[in-house]
Amino acid sequence: MFRAEITTLVNEWCDRLESGKYKQGKVFLKHVHNCNVTYCCLGVLMDLLSEKRKDIAVKVVHNKYDGTFFTYNDSRGRVPEKLAHELRMENGSGGFMQEGVYNALTVLNDYGHNFNDIAEIIRKNKFNIFTPFGEQSQIHAEISRRRYDHKSLSDFRRKLH
């Protein structure tokens, strides 16, 4: 994706996050419990993308442990890896570097940030979450910077996983 495409996608996504239309949930991209539909911040992105693209298979799954949830190309808690790669995301969890620290949108969503906070973070870090064509991701740049410092690199890679 190019910078203009990233900016358009991020604006549409963040507008949805801030709209009040989506109720925030955890763990699942989209989950239904007692007739309440909730979304993870990445579920809102997948909802947007599934409306625009025909190559995203949306399925409703029900089991006795998790209740009813939706999958997008068989992924229930992350952006499907193939799609994340195509969107030039570091990974399906929305991983990115923020002020030298690795973070992930799934973590922000599930541990206390509301959709308005997340939208603000996404807008500020859009080119860290999505890497424009012809540019190196900040995570890869950080790995390159630390490649001669093996302890630092080992610590950094451990934080990524």
Long-range contacts (C-beta under 8 A, 24 or more apart in sequence): 1-87, 1-88, 1-130, 1-132, 1-133, 2-132, 2-133, 3-127, 3-132, 6-126, 6-127, 6-130, 6-132, 7-126, 9-48, 9-87, 9-130, 10-122, 10-123, 10-126, 10-129, 10-130, 11-123, 12-48, 13-44, 13-45, 13-48, 13-119, 13-122, 14-119, 14-122, 14-123, 16-44, 16-47, 16-48, 17-41, 17-44, 17-115, 17-116, 17-118, 17-119, 17-122, 18-115, 18-116, 18-119, 22-47, 22-115, 24-109, 24-114, 24-115, 26-109, 26-110, 27-77, 27-110, 28-66, 28-69, 28-70, 28-76, 28-77, 29-69, 29-70, 29-71, 29-72, 29-75, 29-76, 29-77, 29-78, 30-69, 30-70, 31-66, 31-67, 31-68, 31-69, 31-70, 32-67, 32-68, 32-69, 33-67, 33-68, 40-77, 40-106, 40-109, 40-110, 41-94, 41-105, 41-108, 41-109, 41-115, 41-118, 41-122, 42-78, 42-79, 42-92, 42-93, 42-94, 42-105, 42-106, 42-109, 43-70, 44-115, 45-79, 46-72, 46-79, 49-83, 56-83, 77-106, 78-106, 87-130, 88-130, 88-131, 88-132, 88-133, 88-137, 89-129, 89-130, 89-131, 90-129, 90-131, 90-137, 90-139, 94-129, 95-139, 95-160, 96-125, 96-128, 96-129, 96-138, 96-139, 97-128, 97-137, 97-138, 97-139, 97-142, 98-125, 98-128, 100-142, 102-139, 102-156, 102-159, 102-160, 105-129
